[in-house]
């Protein structure tokens, strides 16, 4: 029974997710669906890649990962399938997979042929998934091989004394996630004191190990389960209360 992850911008209020699953179930009767998220902002391939990035390699090899975000990205759209580290990936060739995996641009991918009788893009995705689940070689799912389109990830900018971080995600709780990993932070820090500046608030001068290490209502900085720096408020919504939103910049200054 194949595991199929779904990462889409289809939302939860319409019938689109059910229609996508129906197209897959019509071709593969026994599957295990894992809904990564259907609340990806429309066309936001950065968010889609971030969401799937944190789950795909925790699943067994042979799992199939479908991304259905920003499908109609050009006048000549391509929808591809490829294998990576024993996993299979299906979706639009719009650069999302280069954000999901580093150094993957040279990896060959197969453009999925539209199956006979298909009525929608969901049928094409379902056809690709069905072929994988029945053991058909990837290069036989379509007649054309291509390379994966590339997009640049948002990386932190730094000097020896400063990191300019970017908010890459705001979670359900309003916690603000930055594109700064713990290893990178410590490499630039070199055991120095630091100040994290955001908006007009007082800077944060320490890293905590949990939300409750500060009083209720106070701001806390920590490294989350993903290893990313996170700004939060104990028992509060940091994004709305501090007016911090995706793609904004956070300054981290190191003292000599």
Legacy VTK file of the C-alpha trace (Angstrom):
# vtk DataFile Version 3.0
C-alpha trace
ASCII
DATASET POLYDATA
POINTS 256 float
0.000 0.000 0.000
1.790 3.177 -1.161
2.104 6.231 1.056
1.145 9.382 -0.843
1.822 12.801 0.648
-0.207 15.751 -0.607
1.035 19.348 -0.464
-1.325 21.735 -2.227
-2.776 25.249 -2.343
-6.279 23.839 -2.857
-7.609 24.936 0.539
-10.065 23.243 2.870
-13.373 24.924 2.017
-13.902 23.562 -1.508
-14.178 20.108 -3.039
-10.806 20.236 -4.828
-8.836 18.067 -2.385
-11.567 15.416 -2.458
-11.537 15.505 -6.259
-7.764 15.062 -6.324
-7.946 12.101 -3.949
-10.832 10.620 -5.941
-8.749 10.753 -9.125
-5.949 8.863 -7.360
-8.263 6.315 -5.710
-9.883 5.595 -9.065
-6.516 4.278 -10.258
-4.916 3.050 -7.010
-7.517 1.515 -4.689
-5.383 0.939 -1.602
-3.328 3.936 -0.545
-2.371 5.786 2.614
-2.798 9.536 2.213
-0.737 11.896 4.351
-1.970 15.478 4.033
1.077 17.682 4.599
-0.922 20.859 3.987
-3.676 22.143 1.733
-3.372 25.673 3.121
-0.291 26.695 1.143
-0.748 30.291 -0.027
-1.699 30.414 -3.694
1.340 29.994 -5.930
3.773 30.032 -2.974
6.305 27.378 -3.941
8.685 28.479 -1.165
6.070 27.610 1.449
5.228 24.352 -0.306
8.866 23.277 -0.349
9.341 24.272 3.306
6.316 22.230 4.378
7.272 19.046 2.544
10.971 19.474 3.367
10.269 18.778 7.008
8.402 15.497 6.532
9.327 13.586 3.370
12.547 11.933 4.575
10.881 10.705 7.768
8.755 8.365 5.656
9.848 4.992 4.252
11.489 4.683 0.874
9.012 4.154 -1.916
6.737 6.933 -0.659
5.224 9.196 -3.327
5.130 12.960 -2.786
2.742 15.095 -4.808
3.058 18.889 -4.852
0.133 20.666 -6.477
1.003 24.359 -6.097
1.301 27.019 -8.821
0.446 24.441 -11.462
-0.186 26.912 -14.268
3.103 28.756 -14.108
3.716 29.423 -17.817
2.166 29.034 -21.245
4.039 25.731 -21.647
3.600 23.952 -18.339
5.409 20.715 -17.605
4.365 18.182 -14.975
7.106 15.794 -13.993
8.009 12.723 -12.012
11.439 11.787 -10.667
13.119 9.647 -8.018
15.361 10.990 -5.252
16.901 8.969 -2.422
14.392 6.173 -2.892
11.370 8.502 -2.871
9.201 9.611 -5.794
8.127 13.167 -6.512
5.311 14.365 -8.751
4.273 17.909 -9.595
4.769 20.973 -11.780
8.256 21.772 -13.037
8.053 25.325 -11.708
11.141 25.332 -9.495
9.514 23.983 -6.349
11.631 20.831 -6.360
14.892 22.810 -6.498
13.738 24.553 -3.295
12.916 21.191 -1.737
16.254 19.518 -2.546
19.701 21.084 -2.802
21.802 20.519 -5.921
19.076 18.682 -7.776
18.925 20.703 -10.996
20.947 18.152 -12.954
18.716 15.250 -11.949
16.674 13.943 -14.905
12.901 13.999 -14.681
10.212 12.609 -16.949
7.386 14.753 -18.267
4.153 12.873 -17.532
2.094 12.142 -20.642
-1.590 13.029 -20.405
-3.447 9.684 -20.229
-6.221 8.837 -22.628
-9.587 10.040 -21.402
-8.115 12.431 -18.838
-10.355 15.384 -18.049
-8.204 17.422 -15.696
-4.726 17.978 -14.304
-5.725 15.826 -11.346
-6.099 12.900 -13.757
-2.563 13.494 -15.015
-1.152 13.535 -11.464
-3.163 10.424 -10.604
-1.858 8.668 -13.718
1.751 9.392 -12.737
1.143 8.157 -9.192
-0.581 5.019 -10.438
2.331 4.210 -12.748
4.811 4.558 -9.884
2.708 2.451 -7.530
2.473 -0.386 -10.060
6.223 -0.456 -10.649
6.370 1.127 -14.101
9.847 2.652 -14.643
9.839 6.435 -14.466
11.234 6.820 -17.957
8.213 4.924 -19.305
5.642 7.262 -17.712
6.314 9.786 -20.465
8.182 10.098 -23.739
10.226 13.184 -22.855
13.023 13.642 -20.345
13.769 17.091 -18.970
15.766 18.843 -16.256
14.236 20.434 -13.200
13.724 24.183 -13.253
15.631 26.133 -10.614
14.566 28.807 -8.150
16.792 30.458 -5.574
16.170 29.822 -1.884
15.986 32.771 0.480
19.286 32.652 2.358
20.398 34.767 5.315
22.810 37.601 4.551
25.687 38.025 6.965
28.900 39.810 7.834
31.269 38.914 10.655
29.127 40.930 13.084
25.586 40.631 11.792
22.993 38.312 10.290
20.073 39.646 8.298
17.496 36.882 8.571
14.203 36.536 6.722
10.909 35.265 8.084
10.161 32.206 5.958
7.132 30.817 7.791
4.464 31.775 10.297
2.863 28.727 11.855
-0.662 28.091 13.152
0.272 29.448 16.580
1.709 32.677 15.195
5.280 31.601 15.858
7.716 33.250 13.438
10.295 30.973 11.786
13.532 32.425 10.375
15.871 31.068 7.721
18.664 30.718 10.278
19.762 27.266 11.396
21.416 26.728 14.764
24.720 25.601 13.234
24.904 28.714 11.052
24.030 31.001 13.956
26.717 29.510 16.215
29.313 29.655 13.431
28.829 33.405 13.002
28.317 34.030 16.715
31.587 32.505 17.936
30.428 32.564 21.587
29.730 36.304 21.506
26.782 38.093 23.077
24.077 39.077 20.614
20.912 41.103 20.150
17.957 40.120 17.944
16.166 43.222 16.692
12.626 43.276 15.292
10.359 46.264 14.614
10.518 48.781 17.495
10.630 46.201 20.288
13.423 45.655 22.774
16.040 43.237 21.395
16.223 39.629 22.567
19.580 38.776 24.126
19.321 35.071 24.865
18.232 31.788 23.311
15.775 29.737 25.360
15.078 26.008 25.229
11.283 26.273 25.427
8.376 28.716 25.368
7.773 28.511 29.114
11.264 29.701 29.972
9.929 33.254 29.838
6.873 34.654 31.641
3.490 34.474 29.938
3.186 37.243 27.364
6.918 37.762 26.891
8.911 37.231 23.705
11.159 34.195 23.430
13.793 33.159 20.883
14.599 29.483 20.464
15.627 26.885 17.941
12.603 24.786 17.056
12.256 21.109 16.245
13.368 21.860 12.669
16.570 23.506 13.853
15.422 26.963 12.707
15.497 30.061 14.865
11.977 30.953 15.979
10.490 34.021 17.647
7.417 33.394 19.755
5.377 34.740 22.650
4.640 32.472 25.580
0.890 31.836 25.381
0.541 34.453 22.646
0.649 35.055 18.881
4.000 36.617 17.983
3.096 37.378 14.389
0.042 39.493 15.136
1.177 40.924 18.476
4.597 41.980 17.166
3.422 42.786 13.633
5.862 40.293 12.106
4.981 38.607 8.823
6.484 36.421 6.148
9.367 37.829 4.068
10.192 40.565 6.596
13.774 40.991 7.807
15.134 40.393 11.314
18.524 41.767 12.392
20.871 39.760 14.613
23.848 41.798 15.859
26.903 40.249 17.546
28.920 42.184 20.109
32.714 42.185 19.970
LINES 1 257
256 0 1 2 3 4 5 6 7 8 9 10 11 12 13 14 15 16 17 18 19 20 21 22 23 24 25 26 27 28 29 30 31 32 33 34 35 36 37 38 39 40 41 42 43 44 45 46 47 48 49 50 51 52 53 54 55 56 57 58 59 60 61 62 63 64 65 66 67 68 69 70 71 72 73 74 75 76 77 78 79 80 81 82 83 84 85 86 87 88 89 90 91 92 93 94 95 96 97 98 99 100 101 102 103 104 105 106 107 108 109 110 111 112 113 114 115 116 117 118 119 120 121 122 123 124 125 126 127 128 129 130 131 132 133 134 135 136 137 138 139 140 141 142 143 144 145 146 147 148 149 150 151 152 153 154 155 156 157 158 159 160 161 162 163 164 165 166 167 168 169 170 171 172 173 174 175 176 177 178 179 180 181 182 183 184 185 186 187 188 189 190 191 192 193 194 195 196 197 198 199 200 201 202 203 204 205 206 207 208 209 210 211 212 213 214 215 216 217 218 219 220 221 222 223 224 225 226 227 228 229 230 231 232 233 234 235 236 237 238 239 240 241 242 243 244 245 246 247 248 249 250 251 252 253 254 255
